[in-house]
Amino acid sequence: MHSPAMTVSHAPPDRRAWRRNAAIALMAFLTLVDLFATQAILPSLANHYRVGAAAMGLAVNASTLGMAIGALSMAFAGYRIDRRLGVTVALALLALPTLALASAPDLVVFAALRVVQGLAMATAFALALSYLAEHCSERAAAGAFAMYVTGNVASNLFGRLFSAAIADHFGLAANFQVFAAMNLAGAVLAWLSLQPSMVMPRSSGIGMSPLAALRTHLRDGALRASFAIGFLILFAFIGTFTYVNFVLARPPLALGPMSLGFVYFVFAPSLLTTPLAGRVVGRLGTLRAFRASLAIAGVGLPMLLAPKLAIVVFGLALIGAGTFFAQATATGFVGRHASADPGSASGLYLASYFSGGLAGAFAIGQVFERLGWPAAVTTIGVALALAAALARHLQDRQAAP
């Protein structure tokens, strides 16, 4: 049986659940705050390193390569690692490359440090998801996963805003120094809020090796579709929120760094909608909830082509809300659906998800520079349409009578 609380407590169940969910969201925020925060200062970084939009976008999103590798490593070896210790150490080590970015001498070193950041972030992320799958009751799991993604939403909003504000007032180096301190705060939170976990056996109780568990996951059509969907979600998200920065920074909108940071209040609605994913899935089912979320994102896409800031901002808000809700829905589905070793299933999902981010940074960057922003938006739309088509495989298992 899974324990329904993160820490031993004699508080009423509702209060324990609230404390657990608050800790989950804050931990996710401090785990992933480095991933997207630098996107708010992309034009400044491109000017600093004297490179084009595609090169800088790929370097900043090189972290997703590290995250894909780290997530895949956790899928194979995560069962050997105590969740509490692993998350704590990963977040403490994350502070090192983050601090080193303050003095990265060129784009190659910058990109390499972003890969190392990604390795540490993915380790913490995957182990935290495994912890939730193992320590939350089945009823609480959807809500817990949704709160973890909500912390991701908050890191997108406040991370970008903090990054823009710090870089604008104190410079690029100070930006990375502050985020290194936040990584250390995440390590402390993980140590204080997670229960020590038993190292998981080589199986989920059925004598299955990690490699056999991975083969089992890949033979499952619903899980394969989930992995592809994760790839497409971050492909579209990274493609949108990386290169829209350059559109916003150039005429006719011509926003400065601080104004660009304020644009990312577009993620504020997602802070309200993403925590509802568990309830909506419970009421509508995974398939309908997922397709509705992508429909919302699809409505926002054409708005990115408007010459007026208000319309672009509204479109970004719809895309953010839709893709985050879709991510929470898909993540929860993988955790619930995997019949063997949900930790390795989550690792495979995250590896595919973050691979999609790197692919989006590269592919959309090339389309943006060669064919322009309208072609980039069209490519993003195709990715969302493919994800919606694959969603037919996201069929919930019938509850036992």
C-alpha positions in Angstrom: 0.0 0.0 0.0 1.2 3.5 -0.8 1.5 6.0 2.0 -0.8 9.0 1.3 1.4 11.6 2.9 4.9 12.9 2.2 5.9 13.2 5.9 4.7 11.6 9.1 2.1 14.0 10.6 -0.8 13.9 13.0 -2.6 16.7 11.3 -6.1 16.1 9.8 -6.0 14.4 6.3 -7.0 17.6 4.4 -4.3 19.6 6.1 -1.7 16.8 5.5 -2.7 16.8 1.8 -2.5 20.5 1.6 1.0 20.5 3.1 2.1 17.7 0.9 0.8 19.4 -2.3 2.4 22.7 -1.3 5.8 21.0 -0.8 5.4 19.1 -4.1 4.7 22.3 -6.0 7.6 24.3 -4.3 10.0 21.4 -4.9 9.1 21.3 -8.6 9.6 25.1 -8.8 13.1 24.9 -7.4 14.0 21.9 -9.5 13.0 23.3 -12.8 13.4 27.1 -12.3 16.7 27.0 -14.3 15.2 25.2 -17.3 13.2 28.1 -18.8 14.3 31.2 -16.8 17.0 32.0 -19.3 14.5 32.2 -22.1 13.4 35.6 -20.8 16.9 36.9 -21.4 17.5 35.2 -24.8 18.0 38.4 -26.8 20.4 39.7 -24.2 22.4 36.5 -24.2 22.5 36.5 -28.0 23.9 40.0 -27.9 26.4 39.0 -25.2 27.7 36.0 -27.2 27.2 37.7 -30.6 25.2 34.9 -32.1 21.9 34.5 -33.9 18.5 33.5 -32.6 18.7 29.8 -33.6 22.2 29.3 -32.1 21.4 30.9 -28.8 18.0 29.1 -28.6 19.7 25.8 -29.2 22.4 26.6 -26.6 19.9 27.6 -23.9 17.8 24.6 -24.6 20.8 22.2 -24.5 19.6 21.5 -21.0 16.9 19.4 -22.5 19.5 17.1 -23.9 20.9 16.6 -20.4 17.4 16.1 -19.1 16.6 13.4 -21.7 19.9 11.5 -20.8 19.3 11.9 -17.1 15.7 10.8 -17.3 16.7 7.7 -19.3 19.4 6.9 -16.8 16.9 7.1 -14.0 14.6 4.7 -15.9 17.4 2.1 -15.9 19.0 2.8 -12.5 16.6 4.9 -10.5 15.3 1.9 -8.5 18.8 1.7 -6.8 18.6 5.2 -5.4 16.9 6.4 -2.3 14.5 9.0 -3.5 15.0 11.5 -0.7 18.8 11.4 -0.9 18.9 11.4 -4.7 16.7 14.5 -5.0 18.6 16.3 -2.4 22.1 15.6 -3.9 20.9 16.3 -7.4 19.6 19.7 -6.5 22.8 20.5 -4.5 24.9 19.6 -7.5 22.7 21.6 -9.8 24.0 24.7 -8.1 27.5 24.1 -9.5 26.9 24.4 -13.2 24.4 27.2 -12.6 27.0 29.2 -10.8 29.6 28.4 -13.5 27.3 29.9 -16.2 27.9 33.3 -14.6 31.4 33.3 -16.2 31.0 31.0 -19.2 33.5 32.4 -21.8 31.8 31.3 -25.0 28.7 29.6 -26.4 30.2 26.1 -26.4 31.0 26.2 -22.7 27.6 27.8 -22.0 25.8 25.0 -23.9 27.9 22.3 -22.1 27.0 23.7 -18.7 23.4 23.7 -19.7 23.6 20.0 -20.5 25.1 19.4 -17.0 22.3 21.4 -15.5 19.8 19.2 -17.4 21.4 16.0 -16.0 21.0 17.2 -12.4 17.4 18.6 -13.0 16.3 15.4 -14.7 17.6 13.2 -11.9 15.7 15.2 -9.3 12.6 15.4 -11.5 12.5 11.7 -12.2 13.2 10.6 -8.7 10.5 13.0 -7.4 7.9 11.5 -9.8 8.9 8.0 -8.7 8.5 9.1 -5.1 5.0 10.4 -5.8 4.0 7.2 -7.6 5.2 5.1 -4.7 4.0 7.2 -1.7 0.6 8.6 -2.9 -2.5 6.6 -2.8 -4.0 5.9 -6.3 -6.8 8.4 -5.5 -4.3 11.1 -4.6 -1.8 10.4 -7.4 -3.5 12.5 -10.1 -3.7 15.5 -7.9 -0.1 15.1 -6.7 1.2 14.9 -10.3 -0.9 17.9 -11.2 0.6 19.9 -8.3 4.1 18.9 -9.4 3.4 20.2 -12.9 1.9 23.3 -11.3 5.3 24.0 -9.7 6.7 23.7 -13.2 4.2 26.3 -14.3 5.3 28.6 -11.5 9.0 28.1 -12.4 8.1 29.2 -16.0 6.3 32.4 -14.8 8.4 33.5 -11.8 11.7 32.1 -13.1 11.5 34.1 -16.3 10.3 37.2 -14.4 13.1 36.9 -11.8 15.7 36.3 -14.6 14.6 39.3 -16.6 14.5 41.6 -13.5 17.9 40.5 -12.2 19.6 40.6 -15.5 18.1 44.0 -16.3 19.2 45.6 -13.0 22.3 43.7 -12.0 23.6 41.9 -15.1 23.8 38.4 -16.6 26.3 37.1 -14.1 24.2 38.0 -11.1 21.2 36.2 -12.7 23.0 32.9 -12.5 24.3 33.4 -9.0 20.8 34.0 -7.7 19.5 30.9 -9.4 22.3 28.8 -7.9 21.2 29.9 -4.4 17.6 28.8 -5.3 18.9 25.3 -6.3 20.5 25.0 -2.9 17.2 26.0 -1.3 15.5 23.2 -3.3 18.0 20.7 -1.9 17.2 21.7 1.7 13.4 21.5 1.0 13.8 18.0 -0.4 15.7 16.8 2.6 13.2 18.2 5.1 10.0 17.3 3.3 10.5 13.8 1.8 10.4 10.6 3.8 13.5 8.3 3.5 12.6 5.7 0.9 13.6 2.1 0.8 15.7 1.3 -2.2 13.3 -0.3 -4.7 13.8 -4.0 -5.6 14.9 -4.8 -9.1 11.2 -5.3 -9.9 7.9 -4.1 -8.9 7.4 -7.3 -7.1 7.4 -9.6 -10.1 11.1 -10.5 -10.5 11.5 -8.2 -13.5 14.9 -6.5 -14.3 15.0 -2.8 -15.3 15.6 -3.8 -18.9 12.7 -6.2 -18.9 10.5 -3.5 -17.4 11.5 -1.1 -20.1 10.6 -3.7 -22.8 7.3 -4.2 -21.1 6.6 -0.4 -21.2 7.6 -0.2 -24.9 5.3 -3.1 -25.8 2.3 -1.2 -24.3 0.7 0.8 -27.1 -0.8 3.3 -24.6 2.6 4.0 -23.0 4.3 4.3 -26.4 1.7 6.9 -27.5 2.2 8.7 -24.2 5.9 8.9 -24.8 5.4 10.3 -28.3 2.8 12.8 -26.9 5.3 14.0 -24.3 7.8 14.6 -27.1 5.3 16.6 -29.1 4.1 18.7 -26.1 7.5 20.0 -25.2 8.5 20.3 -28.9 5.5 22.7 -29.3 6.1 24.5 -26.0 9.8 25.1 -26.5 9.3 26.1 -30.1 6.7 28.7 -29.0 8.3 30.2 -25.9 11.9 30.3 -27.2 11.4 32.1 -30.5 8.5 34.3 -29.6 11.1 36.2 -27.5 12.8 37.4 -30.6 9.5 38.3 -32.2 8.6 40.4 -29.1 12.0 42.0 -28.9 12.1 43.3 -32.6 9.8 45.9 -34.3 6.9 46.5 -34.3 6.6 45.4 -30.7 10.3 46.0 -29.7 10.0 45.1 -26.0 13.0 45.6 -23.6 14.3 42.9 -21.2 12.1 43.9 -18.2 9.0 44.3 -20.4 9.7 40.9 -21.9 9.8 39.4 -18.5 6.4 40.8 -17.6 5.0 39.2 -20.7 5.4 35.9 -18.9 2.5 36.7 -16.6 0.8 34.7 -19.4 1.5 31.7 -17.2 -0.6 33.0 -14.3 -3.8 31.4 -15.6 -2.0 28.1 -15.7 -1.3 28.3 -12.0 -5.1 28.2 -11.5 -6.0 25.6 -14.2 -3.2 23.0 -13.9 -4.0 21.9 -10.3 -7.5 21.0 -11.6 -6.1 18.4 -14.0 -6.7 15.6 -11.6 -10.3 16.5 -11.0 -11.0 17.1 -14.7 -9.5 13.7 -15.6 -11.6 12.1 -12.9 -14.8 13.6 -14.4 -14.1 13.5 -18.2 -11.5 10.8 -18.5 -8.0 11.2 -19.8 -8.8 11.3 -23.5 -11.4 14.1 -23.4 -9.4 16.1 -20.9 -6.3 15.9 -23.0 -7.9 16.8 -26.3 -9.7 19.8 -24.7 -6.4 21.1 -23.4 -4.8 20.9 -26.9 -7.8 22.5 -28.4 -7.3 25.5 -26.1 -3.6 25.7 -27.1 -4.6 25.4 -30.8 -6.9 28.4 -30.5 -4.0 30.5 -29.2 -1.6 29.7 -32.0 -2.9 32.0 -34.7 -2.9 34.9 -32.3 0.9 34.8 -32.2 0.9 36.3 -35.7 -1.0 39.4 -34.7 0.9 42.8 -34.8 -0.7 43.9 -31.5 0.9 42.9 -28.1 -2.4 42.3 -26.3 -3.5 39.7 -28.9 -0.1 37.9 -28.8 -0.1 37.9 -25.0 -3.6 36.4 -24.9 -2.5 33.7 -27.4 0.5 32.9 -25.3 -1.7 32.5 -22.2 -4.0 30.0 -24.1 -1.0 28.0 -25.3 0.6 28.0 -21.8 -2.6 26.9 -20.1 -3.4 24.2 -22.8 0.1 22.7 -22.9 0.6 22.6 -19.2 -2.8 21.0 -18.6 -1.9 18.4 -21.3 1.4 17.7 -19.7 -0.2 17.2 -16.3 -2.8 14.9 -17.9 -0.2 12.8 -19.7 2.2 12.6 -16.8 -0.6 11.4 -14.5 -1.7 8.8 -17.1 1.8 7.3 -17.3 2.0 7.0 -13.5 -1.4 5.3 -13.3 -1.2 3.1 -16.4 2.2 1.5 -15.9 1.6 -1.9 -14.5 5.2 -2.7 -13.9 7.8 -0.3 -12.3 6.1 3.1 -12.7 9.4 4.8 -11.9 11.0 3.5 -15.1 7.9 4.3 -17.1 8.1 7.9 -15.8 11.8 8.0 -16.7 11.0 6.9 -20.3 8.3 9.5 -20.5 10.6 12.3 -19.3 13.4 11.2 -21.7 11.0 11.4 -24.6 9.5 14.7 -23.3 12.8 16.5 -22.9 14.1 15.1 -26.2 11.1 16.8 -27.8 12.3 20.1 -26.2 15.7 19.8 -27.8 14.1 18.8 -31.1 11.8 21.8 -30.9 14.6 24.2 -30.1 16.5 23.0 -33.2 13.7 22.5 -35.7 11.6 25.5 -34.9 14.8 27.6 -34.8 15.7 26.6 -38.3 12.2 27.2 -39.6 12.1 30.6 -37.9 15.4 31.8 -39.3 14.9 30.4 -42.8 11.2 30.7 -43.4 10.0 33.2 -40.8 7.6 33.2 -37.8 4.4 32.2 -39.6 6.1 29.0 -40.8 7.3 28.3 -37.3 3.8 28.8 -35.9 2.4 26.4 -38.6 5.0 23.8 -37.6 4.0 24.1 -33.9 0.4 23.6 -34.9 1.3 20.4 -36.8 3.0 19.0 -33.7 -0.1 19.7 -31.5 -2.4 18.1 -34.1 -0.2 14.9 -34.1 -0.4 14.8 -30.3 -4.2 15.1 -30.4 -4.3 12.2 -32.9 -2.2 10.0 -30.7 -4.4 10.8 -27.7 -6.9 8.1 -28.9 -4.6 5.6 -27.1 -5.0 7.3 -23.7 -7.8 5.1 -22.5 -8.3 4.8 -18.8 -8.5 1.4 -17.3 -11.9 0.5 -15.9 -12.0 0.6 -12.1 -12.5 -2.7 -10.4 -16.1 -3.3 -9.2 
